Amino acid sequence: MFEVLTLPPRLVAQAVEDLHTLAQTLRALTEDDGNLAKLREAASRLPEVEDELSAGVTSLQQDVKPLARNVGKLTVTTADLDGDMSSLDEHVVGLDGHLQGLDGNLQGLDKDVVDLDGDMSSLDDHVVELDGHLQALDGNLQGLDKNLVGLDGTAGGLDRSMATLNSQVAVLITEIQGFRGDIAELRDKIPGL
């Protein structure tokens, strides 16, 4: 008993607080709406739940029996699958050979692409040269256009000069015809002409 008196006051205070918490919890459990009433109700339903559980186990056992038969078939299927896998391995090895051949073909194709790239570079040089020629031709065509415009102007001036000349020739023809008429009159007036 003397040992109880030598306990530190902090431990005694903790013990008293724990006793108080226990008393409150016990009071809450024993009330009508407390958890103890619910626990009693759940315990009364326990035989029903046990019967439902037994029925469920029996049903599960019946469902497992066909499953056990199927597991036996599954081992047979696994043996077939091993055969299929070895056949698949052979196909993969064959496919690997085809892929190596394809790799060789692709390397040849890469060389052809490099050659084609060189040809395209040469073609680019020709296109640049042709572009220079086309630009020079374009310059010549522009000069020719200017000359044609000048020629059109000259032709227009020539047309105007011809029109003027034609009108002057028409006047001369009229005057010459008048002179002919005058000469014909003179001929009639002067005997011997």
Z-matrix of the N, CA and C atoms (Angstrom, degrees):
N
C 1 1.435
C 2 1.519 1 111.37
N 3 1.270 2 115.11 1 -32.04
C 4 1.453 3 120.19 2 179.93
C 5 1.538 4 109.95 3 -62.12
N 6 1.346 5 116.59 4 -29.62
C 7 1.463 6 120.90 5 -179.10
C 8 1.525 7 111.46 6 -65.84
N 9 1.307 8 117.65 7 -33.58
C 10 1.459 9 121.38 8 179.04
C 11 1.515 10 109.86 9 -64.45
N 12 1.322 11 117.94 10 -35.73
C 13 1.463 12 121.28 11 -178.59
C 14 1.528 13 111.57 12 -73.86
N 15 1.292 14 117.82 13 -20.89
C 16 1.476 15 119.83 14 -178.91
C 17 1.537 16 112.94 15 -89.11
N 18 1.320 17 118.86 16 1.75
C 19 1.469 18 121.54 17 177.99
C 20 1.529 19 109.59 18 -66.36
N 21 1.291 20 117.67 19 142.99
C 22 1.468 21 119.45 20 177.58
C 23 1.530 22 110.55 21 -65.72
N 24 1.318 23 117.97 22 147.91
C 25 1.465 24 122.13 23 -177.05
C 26 1.535 25 112.19 24 -60.45
N 27 1.293 26 117.54 25 -30.16
C 28 1.469 27 120.06 26 -179.31
C 29 1.514 28 110.36 27 -64.99
N 30 1.340 29 119.52 28 -41.45
C 31 1.458 30 123.11 29 178.20
C 32 1.519 31 111.36 30 -66.46
N 33 1.330 32 116.79 31 -37.22
C 34 1.471 33 120.37 32 178.63
C 35 1.525 34 109.40 33 -65.37
N 36 1.338 35 117.17 34 -42.97
C 37 1.474 36 120.67 35 -179.75
C 38 1.523 37 110.00 36 -63.57
N 39 1.326 38 116.83 37 -39.18
C 40 1.467 39 120.65 38 178.58
C 41 1.521 40 110.88 39 -65.27
N 42 1.333 41 117.46 40 -40.71
C 43 1.466 42 121.55 41 179.65
C 44 1.516 43 110.81 42 -64.42
N 45 1.324 44 117.05 43 -40.95
C 46 1.476 45 120.48 44 178.93
C 47 1.526 46 109.51 45 -65.15
N 48 1.319 47 117.80 46 -40.95
C 49 1.462 48 120.80 47 179.56
C 50 1.527 49 110.61 48 -65.44
N 51 1.343 50 117.84 49 -39.31
C 52 1.469 51 121.66 50 177.69
C 53 1.512 52 110.82 51 -64.14
N 54 1.353 53 118.39 52 -40.58
C 55 1.468 54 122.36 53 177.11
C 56 1.520 55 110.78 54 -61.61
N 57 1.348 56 116.34 55 -40.64
C 58 1.461 57 120.72 56 179.27
C 59 1.538 58 109.77 57 -63.81
N 60 1.351 59 117.90 58 -43.34
C 61 1.473 60 122.02 59 179.65
C 62 1.523 61 110.25 60 -63.04
N 63 1.337 62 118.39 61 -41.51
C 64 1.466 63 122.49 62 177.69
C 65 1.524 64 111.39 63 -61.94
N 66 1.315 65 116.50 64 -42.55
C 67 1.469 66 120.23 65 -179.25
C 68 1.522 67 110.49 66 -63.95
N 69 1.341 68 117.95 67 -42.10
C 70 1.468 69 120.96 68 179.86
C 71 1.530 70 110.31 69 -65.18
N 72 1.313 71 116.87 70 -41.42
C 73 1.462 72 120.74 71 -178.73
C 74 1.513 73 110.96 72 -65.59
N 75 1.355 74 117.75 73 -42.19
C 76 1.470 75 122.29 74 178.57
C 77 1.517 76 110.44 75 -63.50
N 78 1.332 77 117.21 76 -39.33
C 79 1.463 78 121.32 77 179.39
C 80 1.534 79 109.09 78 -64.77
N 81 1.369 80 117.95 79 -42.09
C 82 1.467 81 121.60 80 -179.32
C 83 1.518 82 111.31 81 -66.57
N 84 1.325 83 117.83 82 -35.07
C 85 1.463 84 121.12 83 -179.40
C 86 1.522 85 112.26 84 -71.49
N 87 1.296 86 117.63 85 -31.92
C 88 1.473 87 120.37 86 -175.27
C 89 1.513 88 112.73 87 -88.31
N 90 1.298 89 120.45 88 -7.71
C 91 1.468 90 121.23 89 178.32
C 92 1.518 91 109.03 90 -70.33
N 93 1.368 92 115.83 91 165.13
C 94 1.467 93 121.10 92 -177.05
C 95 1.535 94 112.38 93 -61.48
N 96 1.306 95 115.84 94 -40.90
C 97 1.467 96 118.00 95 -179.03
C 98 1.524 97 111.31 96 -94.66
N 99 1.283 98 118.85 97 13.64
C 100 1.463 99 123.71 98 -177.53
C 101 1.523 100 111.89 99 -78.92
N 102 1.313 101 116.65 100 174.80
C 103 1.455 102 123.15 101 -176.21
C 104 1.529 103 112.32 102 -72.10
N 105 1.325 104 117.60 103 -22.56
C 106 1.467 105 120.36 104 -179.10
C 107 1.529 106 110.33 105 -66.80
N 108 1.343 107 116.44 106 -37.35
C 109 1.467 108 120.34 107 177.75
C 110 1.525 109 109.99 108 -65.14
N 111 1.307 110 116.37 109 -39.94
C 112 1.459 111 120.30 110 178.61
C 113 1.512 112 110.18 111 -67.68
N 114 1.331 113 116.04 112 -36.11
C 115 1.463 114 120.10 113 179.07
C 116 1.526 115 110.25 114 -66.40
N 117 1.329 116 116.72 115 -39.30
C 118 1.467 117 120.88 116 177.57
C 119 1.529 118 110.32 117 -63.54
N 120 1.309 119 116.33 118 -42.56
C 121 1.471 120 120.79 119 -179.56
C 122 1.527 121 110.36 120 -64.53
N 123 1.334 122 117.47 121 -42.07
C 124 1.453 123 121.57 122 179.46
C 125 1.518 124 110.72 123 -65.20
N 126 1.324 125 117.76 124 -37.14
C 127 1.465 126 121.79 125 179.66
C 128 1.527 127 110.11 126 -67.08
N 129 1.343 128 117.24 127 -33.41
C 130 1.465 129 119.44 128 179.60
C 131 1.525 130 110.99 129 -70.22
N 132 1.338 131 117.61 130 -26.46
C 133 1.472 132 121.49 131 179.45
C 134 1.522 133 112.16 132 -86.49
N 135 1.305 134 117.70 133 -5.03
C 136 1.463 135 122.17 134 -175.40
C 137 1.528 136 112.97 135 -58.20
N 138 1.360 137 122.21 136 -41.72
C 139 1.466 138 120.34 137 178.02
C 140 1.540 139 112.32 138 -62.04
N 141 1.353 140 117.22 139 -37.26
C 142 1.469 141 120.65 140 177.99
C 143 1.521 142 110.46 141 -62.86
N 144 1.303 143 115.89 142 -46.52
C 145 1.454 144 121.48 143 -178.95
C 146 1.521 145 109.81 144 -62.96
N 147 1.349 146 116.24 145 -37.97
C 148 1.466 147 120.66 146 179.16
C 149 1.532 148 109.75 147 -64.04
N 150 1.348 149 117.89 148 -41.52
C 151 1.465 150 120.60 149 178.13
C 152 1.531 151 111.00 150 -63.73
N 153 1.335 152 117.15 151 -43.51
C 154 1.467 153 121.19 152 178.91
C 155 1.521 154 110.42 153 -62.41
N 156 1.312 155 115.77 154 -40.43
C 157 1.454 156 120.92 155 179.76
C 158 1.527 157 110.75 156 -65.76
N 159 1.330 158 117.66 157 -41.41
C 160 1.472 159 120.93 158 177.79
C 161 1.517 160 110.71 159 -62.97
N 162 1.342 161 117.63 160 -41.77
C 163 1.467 162 121.35 161 178.53
C 164 1.526 163 109.94 162 -63.86
N 165 1.306 164 116.35 163 -40.31
C 166 1.460 165 120.40 164 178.41
C 167 1.523 166 111.37 165 -63.98
N 168 1.342 167 118.04 166 -40.46
C 169 1.462 168 121.82 167 179.22
C 170 1.522 169 110.03 168 -65.22
N 171 1.351 170 116.54 169 -41.63
C 172 1.466 171 120.89 170 179.23
C 173 1.533 172 109.71 171 -62.15
N 174 1.326 173 116.88 172 -45.07
C 175 1.466 174 121.31 173 178.73
C 176 1.529 175 110.52 174 -62.25
N 177 1.313 176 116.11 175 -40.17
C 178 1.454 177 120.96 176 179.85
C 179 1.524 178 110.87 177 -65.21
N 180 1.335 179 116.67 178 -38.97
C 181 1.468 180 119.88 179 178.09
C 182 1.527 181 110.35 180 -62.94
N 183 1.321 182 116.97 181 -39.49
C 184 1.462 183 120.44 182 179.23
C 185 1.526 184 110.87 183 -67.02
N 186 1.344 185 116.09 184 -35.30
C 187 1.464 186 119.89 185 178.45
C 188 1.526 187 111.10 186 -71.71
N 189 1.320 188 118.13 187 -29.00
C 190 1.464 189 122.39 188 -175.91
C 191 1.524 190 110.72 189 -76.74
N 192 1.349 191 118.98 190 -30.10
C 193 1.468 192 121.01 191 -178.04
C 194 1.533 193 111.97 192 -57.07
N 195 1.354 194 120.95 193 -50.63
C 196 1.472 195 119.36 194 177.77
C 197 1.526 196 111.86 195 -63.64
N 198 1.314 197 115.27 196 -31.19
C 199 1.454 198 119.20 197 179.31
C 200 1.524 199 110.62 198 -64.61
N 201 1.323 200 117.04 199 -38.08
C 202 1.462 201 120.86 200 178.71
C 203 1.533 202 109.86 201 -64.67
N 204 1.326 203 117.07 202 -39.05
C 205 1.470 204 119.48 203 177.14
C 206 1.535 205 110.46 204 -64.07
N 207 1.327 206 116.61 205 -40.34
C 208 1.469 207 120.81 206 -179.90
C 209 1.524 208 112.10 207 -67.71
N 210 1.320 209 117.18 208 -30.51
C 211 1.460 210 120.44 209 177.41
C 212 1.526 211 109.24 210 -64.30
N 213 1.329 212 117.68 211 -38.68
C 214 1.463 213 121.51 212 175.98
C 215 1.516 214 110.57 213 -60.65
N 216 1.317 215 117.42 214 -43.93
C 217 1.458 216 121.17 215 177.43
C 218 1.527 217 110.82 216 -64.26
N 219 1.317 218 115.70 217 -32.88
C 220 1.451 219 120.68 218 -178.36
C 221 1.526 220 111.02 219 -65.02
N 222 1.320 221 118.16 220 -36.10
C 223 1.466 222 120.25 221 178.25
C 224 1.519 223 109.94 222 -66.06
N 225 1.343 224 117.10 223 -36.81
C 226 1.457 225 120.14 224 176.52
C 227 1.529 226 109.26 225 -65.57
N 228 1.316 227 116.72 226 -42.32
C 229 1.455 228 121.82 227 179.84
C 230 1.526 229 110.40 228 -64.05
N 231 1.327 230 117.17 229 -33.88
C 232 1.460 231 120.91 230 179.16
C 233 1.525 232 109.76 231 -64.95
N 234 1.331 233 117.73 232 -38.40
C 235 1.466 234 120.88 233 177.46
C 236 1.535 235 109.88 234 -63.95
N 237 1.339 236 116.79 235 -42.42
C 238 1.458 237 120.03 236 176.62
C 239 1.526 238 110.65 237 -62.13
N 240 1.318 239 114.97 238 -38.56
C 241 1.455 240 120.77 239 -179.31
C 242 1.530 241 110.50 240 -64.37
N 243 1.343 242 116.86 241 -36.96
C 244 1.467 243 119.66 242 177.61
C 245 1.522 244 109.92 243 -62.03
N 246 1.327 245 117.44 244 -41.50
C 247 1.470 246 121.14 245 177.12
C 248 1.524 247 110.80 246 -62.97
N 249 1.321 248 115.83 247 -42.95
C 250 1.454 249 119.72 248 178.81
C 251 1.526 250 110.78 249 -63.89
N 252 1.332 251 116.12 250 -36.53
C 253 1.463 252 120.01 251 -179.64
C 254 1.529 253 110.82 252 -66.44
N 255 1.338 254 117.54 253 -40.22
C 256 1.466 255 119.02 254 179.03
C 257 1.537 256 109.48 255 -66.93
N 258 1.340 257 117.37 256 -36.94
C 259 1.463 258 120.52 257 176.05
C 260 1.528 259 109.79 258 -64.06
N 261 1.317 260 115.23 259 -40.17
C 262 1.465 261 120.20 260 178.27
C 263 1.522 262 110.10 261 -64.16
N 264 1.354 263 116.91 262 -38.30
C 265 1.471 264 120.22 263 177.08
C 266 1.524 265 110.10 264 -59.95
N 267 1.326 266 117.61 265 -41.14
C 268 1.465 267 120.72 266 179.14
C 269 1.523 268 110.57 267 -63.17
N 270 1.340 269 115.75 268 -41.55
C 271 1.462 270 119.28 269 178.71
C 272 1.526 271 110.64 270 -64.48
N 273 1.335 272 116.34 271 -38.51
C 274 1.466 273 120.02 272 -179.62
C 275 1.533 274 109.41 273 -65.32
N 276 1.353 275 116.85 274 -40.91
C 277 1.464 276 119.93 275 178.19
C 278 1.529 277 109.58 276 -62.42
N 279 1.338 278 117.05 277 -43.62
C 280 1.471 279 120.55 278 177.00
C 281 1.522 280 111.38 279 -61.71
N 282 1.309 281 115.67 280 -41.44
C 283 1.460 282 120.69 281 179.44
C 284 1.523 283 110.28 282 -64.63
N 285 1.326 284 115.91 283 -36.89
C 286 1.459 285 119.85 284 178.50
C 287 1.528 286 109.91 285 -62.57
N 288 1.354 287 116.89 286 -40.47
C 289 1.462 288 120.73 287 176.63
C 290 1.523 289 111.23 288 -61.48
N 291 1.322 290 116.17 289 -43.45
C 292 1.467 291 120.17 290 178.62
C 293 1.530 292 110.72 291 -62.61
N 294 1.332 293 115.91 292 -39.40
C 295 1.467 294 119.98 293 -179.46
C 296 1.519 295 110.93 294 -66.35
N 297 1.338 296 117.01 295 -36.12
C 298 1.463 297 119.67 296 177.29
C 299 1.529 298 110.08 297 -65.65
N 300 1.340 299 116.50 298 -41.74
C 301 1.466 300 120.07 299 175.78
C 302 1.517 301 111.11 300 -61.29
N 303 1.324 302 115.79 301 -41.45
C 304 1.460 303 120.63 302 178.33
C 305 1.523 304 110.52 303 -63.62
N 306 1.326 305 116.13 304 -37.05
C 307 1.460 306 120.33 305 178.66
C 308 1.528 307 109.50 306 -62.88
N 309 1.337 308 116.92 307 -42.34
C 310 1.470 309 120.21 308 176.45
C 311 1.525 310 111.24 309 -60.96
N 312 1.323 311 115.91 310 -43.34
C 313 1.474 312 119.81 311 178.57
C 314 1.526 313 111.13 312 -62.51
N 315 1.328 314 115.34 313 -39.26
C 316 1.466 315 119.31 314 -179.77
C 317 1.524 316 110.71 315 -66.42
N 318 1.342 317 116.96 316 -35.13
C 319 1.464 318 119.02 317 177.79
C 320 1.528 319 109.90 318 -65.13
N 321 1.350 320 116.55 319 -41.72
C 322 1.461 321 119.93 320 175.16
C 323 1.518 322 111.28 321 -61.17
N 324 1.321 323 115.70 322 -40.18
C 325 1.459 324 120.69 323 178.53
C 326 1.522 325 110.64 324 -64.95
N 327 1.336 326 116.51 325 -38.62
C 328 1.469 327 119.76 326 176.95
C 329 1.530 328 110.33 327 -59.51
N 330 1.358 329 117.32 328 -42.01
C 331 1.467 330 121.10 329 178.64
C 332 1.527 331 109.66 330 -62.93
N 333 1.334 332 116.28 331 -43.20
C 334 1.467 333 119.95 332 179.04
C 335 1.527 334 110.58 333 -61.89
N 336 1.334 335 116.14 334 -39.05
C 337 1.476 336 120.03 335 179.96
C 338 1.527 337 109.63 336 -65.72
N 339 1.354 338 117.22 337 -39.07
C 340 1.468 339 120.23 338 177.96
C 341 1.523 340 109.42 339 -63.49
N 342 1.355 341 116.91 340 -44.90
C 343 1.464 342 120.39 341 177.64
C 344 1.522 343 111.11 342 -60.66
N 345 1.327 344 116.17 343 -44.16
C 346 1.467 345 120.95 344 179.20
C 347 1.522 346 110.46 345 -62.69
N 348 1.326 347 116.22 346 -36.99
C 349 1.461 348 120.50 347 178.47
C 350 1.524 349 109.83 348 -63.32
N 351 1.361 350 116.57 349 -41.17
C 352 1.470 351 119.78 350 176.16
C 353 1.517 352 111.04 351 -62.84
N 354 1.337 353 116.56 352 -43.70
C 355 1.467 354 120.10 353 178.30
C 356 1.527 355 110.68 354 -61.46
N 357 1.325 356 115.99 355 -39.50
C 358 1.469 357 119.94 356 179.87
C 359 1.530 358 109.98 357 -65.40
N 360 1.343 359 116.46 358 -36.56
C 361 1.461 360 119.98 359 178.44
C 362 1.525 361 109.65 360 -64.33
N 363 1.356 362 116.32 361 -43.44
C 364 1.464 363 120.27 362 177.34
C 365 1.531 364 110.44 363 -62.90
N 366 1.326 365 116.04 364 -41.04
C 367 1.459 366 120.72 365 177.84
C 368 1.524 367 110.54 366 -62.48
N 369 1.332 368 116.30 367 -38.41
C 370 1.470 369 119.84 368 177.07
C 371 1.525 370 110.53 369 -60.37
N 372 1.363 371 116.43 370 -41.28
C 373 1.459 372 119.94 371 178.31
C 374 1.530 373 110.46 372 -61.60
N 375 1.348 374 116.87 373 -43.34
C 376 1.469 375 120.68 374 178.26
C 377 1.526 376 111.51 375 -63.74
N 378 1.325 377 115.41 376 -38.12
C 379 1.477 378 119.33 377 179.26
C 380 1.525 379 109.77 378 -65.15
N 381 1.347 380 117.21 379 -39.79
C 382 1.471 381 120.35 380 178.51
C 383 1.526 382 109.63 381 -64.20
N 384 1.352 383 116.63 382 -42.81
C 385 1.462 384 121.15 383 178.66
C 386 1.531 385 110.38 384 -63.03
N 387 1.342 386 116.37 385 -44.59
C 388 1.459 387 121.32 386 178.87
C 389 1.527 388 110.62 387 -62.87
N 390 1.311 389 116.25 388 -37.38
C 391 1.456 390 120.57 389 178.47
C 392 1.534 391 110.12 390 -62.51
N 393 1.360 392 115.83 391 -39.89
C 394 1.473 393 119.32 392 176.81
C 395 1.518 394 111.14 393 -61.88
N 396 1.351 395 116.20 394 -43.86
C 397 1.464 396 120.06 395 178.44
C 398 1.531 397 111.15 396 -63.03
N 399 1.337 398 115.48 397 -40.69
C 400 1.474 399 118.66 398 179.66
C 401 1.518 400 111.12 399 -65.52
N 402 1.321 401 117.05 400 -36.36
C 403 1.467 402 119.11 401 178.36
C 404 1.530 403 110.33 402 -66.91
N 405 1.366 404 116.09 403 -41.22
C 406 1.471 405 119.11 404 176.94
C 407 1.526 406 110.25 405 -62.42
N 408 1.344 407 116.51 406 -42.70
C 409 1.460 408 120.50 407 178.46
C 410 1.525 409 110.58 408 -62.56
N 411 1.333 410 116.20 409 -39.10
C 412 1.457 411 120.14 410 178.14
C 413 1.527 412 110.18 411 -62.01
N 414 1.363 413 116.01 412 -41.27
C 415 1.470 414 119.30 413 176.92
C 416 1.526 415 111.24 414 -62.30
N 417 1.360 416 117.17 415 -43.23
C 418 1.464 417 121.13 416 178.33
C 419 1.530 418 111.07 417 -62.12
N 420 1.357 419 115.66 418 -40.81
C 421 1.469 420 119.31 419 179.76
C 422 1.523 421 111.06 420 -65.51
N 423 1.324 422 116.85 421 -35.92
C 424 1.469 423 119.45 422 177.66
C 425 1.535 424 110.18 423 -65.77
N 426 1.367 425 115.90 424 -41.73
C 427 1.472 426 119.14 425 176.33
C 428 1.519 427 110.96 426 -62.39
N 429 1.355 428 116.11 427 -41.43
C 430 1.463 429 120.32 428 178.44
C 431 1.521 430 110.64 429 -63.26
N 432 1.338 431 116.73 430 -39.46
C 433 1.469 432 120.05 431 176.89
C 434 1.529 433 110.38 432 -59.75
N 435 1.349 434 116.50 433 -42.21
C 436 1.473 435 119.74 434 179.62
C 437 1.531 436 109.91 435 -64.41
N 438 1.345 437 115.56 436 -42.44
C 439 1.471 438 119.28 437 178.84
C 440 1.525 439 110.84 438 -63.04
N 441 1.350 440 116.35 439 -39.68
C 442 1.472 441 119.44 440 179.41
C 443 1.519 442 110.82 441 -65.78
N 444 1.352 443 115.66 442 -36.92
C 445 1.467 444 118.26 443 177.75
C 446 1.528 445 108.65 444 -64.27
N 447 1.352 446 115.29 445 -44.11
C 448 1.472 447 118.69 446 177.73
C 449 1.519 448 110.96 447 -62.33
N 450 1.334 449 117.58 448 -40.81
C 451 1.468 450 122.35 449 178.45
C 452 1.518 451 110.27 450 -63.95
N 453 1.340 452 116.21 451 -39.56
C 454 1.474 453 118.99 452 175.97
C 455 1.519 454 110.27 453 -59.85
N 456 1.334 455 116.27 454 -41.87
C 457 1.475 456 119.58 455 178.17
C 458 1.510 457 111.42 456 -64.15
N 459 1.348 458 115.57 457 -41.99
C 460 1.468 459 119.97 458 178.79
C 461 1.526 460 110.11 459 -64.62
N 462 1.336 461 116.61 460 -43.60
C 463 1.468 462 120.53 461 179.42
C 464 1.522 463 109.78 462 -62.13
N 465 1.342 464 116.53 463 -38.62
C 466 1.466 465 118.87 464 177.85
C 467 1.517 466 111.01 465 -64.46
N 468 1.348 467 116.30 466 -41.20
C 469 1.479 468 119.73 467 177.60
C 470 1.516 469 110.86 468 -65.37
N 471 1.333 470 116.13 469 -40.61
C 472 1.455 471 120.84 470 178.32
C 473 1.528 472 110.72 471 -63.06
N 474 1.327 473 115.73 472 -41.18
C 475 1.474 474 119.53 473 177.22
C 476 1.528 475 110.26 474 -60.58
N 477 1.305 476 116.50 475 -42.37
C 478 1.473 477 119.69 476 -179.82
C 479 1.545 478 110.10 477 -65.91
N 480 1.364 479 114.37 478 -42.21
C 481 1.483 480 118.20 479 178.79
C 482 1.521 481 110.18 480 -62.16
N 483 1.348 482 117.08 481 -41.95
C 484 1.464 483 121.07 482 179.44
C 485 1.531 484 110.68 483 -63.57
N 486 1.331 485 115.65 484 -39.30
C 487 1.465 486 118.50 485 179.23
C 488 1.531 487 109.78 486 -63.68
N 489 1.349 488 114.95 487 -41.70
C 490 1.468 489 119.02 488 179.12
C 491 1.524 490 109.55 489 -65.26
N 492 1.351 491 115.07 490 -44.43
C 493 1.466 492 120.31 491 179.82
C 494 1.530 493 110.47 492 -61.81
N 495 1.317 494 116.68 493 -42.58
C 496 1.468 495 120.63 494 178.36
C 497 1.532 496 110.90 495 -60.10
N 498 1.315 497 115.42 496 -41.75
C 499 1.471 498 117.57 497 -179.52
C 500 1.536 499 110.02 498 -68.08
N 501 1.378 500 115.86 499 -36.64
C 502 1.465 501 118.81 500 178.82
C 503 1.531 502 110.31 501 -68.55
N 504 1.392 503 115.68 502 -39.59
C 505 1.472 504 119.39 503 177.72
C 506 1.529 505 109.75 504 -63.07
N 507 1.327 506 116.24 505 -40.16
C 508 1.470 507 119.18 506 179.29
C 509 1.531 508 110.09 507 -62.20
N 510 1.331 509 114.62 508 -39.36
C 511 1.480 510 118.31 509 179.02
C 512 1.530 511 108.98 510 -66.24
N 513 1.368 512 116.43 511 -42.53
C 514 1.469 513 120.39 512 179.74
C 515 1.527 514 110.70 513 -62.75
N 516 1.335 515 115.28 514 -43.21
C 517 1.470 516 118.78 515 178.89
C 518 1.523 517 109.77 516 -59.33
N 519 1.313 518 114.50 517 -43.62
C 520 1.474 519 118.11 518 178.95
C 521 1.534 520 109.81 519 -61.48
N 522 1.345 521 117.54 520 -42.65
C 523 1.456 522 121.33 521 -178.67
C 524 1.536 523 109.97 522 -67.19
N 525 1.408 524 115.43 523 -41.01
C 526 1.464 525 118.76 524 179.44
C 527 1.529 526 109.39 525 -63.50
N 528 1.290 527 117.73 526 -40.70
C 529 1.457 528 120.02 527 178.03
C 530 1.540 529 109.79 528 -63.65
N 531 1.313 530 113.67 529 -37.08
C 532 1.479 531 116.39 530 175.94
C 533 1.511 532 111.02 531 -64.79
N 534 1.379 533 116.31 532 -40.24
C 535 1.467 534 119.76 533 178.49
C 536 1.520 535 110.09 534 -63.97
N 537 1.327 536 117.35 535 -38.97
C 538 1.454 537 121.11 536 179.47
C 539 1.537 538 109.98 537 -61.77
N 540 1.320 539 111.76 538 -42.58
C 541 1.483 540 114.60 539 177.90
C 542 1.523 541 111.00 540 -63.63
N 543 1.353 542 115.38 541 -39.28
C 544 1.471 543 119.49 542 179.90
C 545 1.543 544 109.89 543 -66.04
N 546 1.363 545 116.03 544 -41.77
C 547 1.458 546 120.79 545 -179.46
C 548 1.539 547 108.52 546 -66.10
N 549 1.295 548 117.33 547 -38.87
C 550 1.461 549 119.56 548 178.94
C 551 1.532 550 109.64 549 -63.79
N 552 1.301 551 118.84 550 -37.50
C 553 1.464 552 121.86 551 177.77
C 554 1.517 553 109.78 552 -68.30
N 555 1.348 554 115.18 553 -40.65
C 556 1.460 555 119.05 554 179.74
C 557 1.528 556 109.28 555 -66.34
N 558 1.291 557 116.85 556 -38.04
C 559 1.445 558 120.61 557 179.36
C 560 1.551 559 109.27 558 -61.41
N 561 1.268 560 114.70 559 -40.80
C 562 1.445 561 118.08 560 179.69
C 563 1.550 562 110.24 561 -68.51
N 564 1.287 563 116.25 562 -31.19
C 565 1.468 564 119.96 563 -176.58
C 566 1.515 565 110.22 564 -84.94
N 567 1.274 566 116.90 565 -35.45
C 568 1.481 567 118.72 566 -179.16
C 569 1.523 568 106.28 567 -104.09
N 570 1.353 569 114.58 568 116.65
C 571 1.454 570 117.15 569 179.89
C 572 1.522 571 109.68 570 -72.03
N 573 0.926 572 141.09 571 135.56
C 574 1.460 573 143.86 572 171.32
C 575 1.521 574 111.82 573 110.39
N 576 1.180 575 117.56 574 -7.04
C 577 1.473 576 117.59 575 177.84
C 578 1.459 577 111.11 576 -85.00
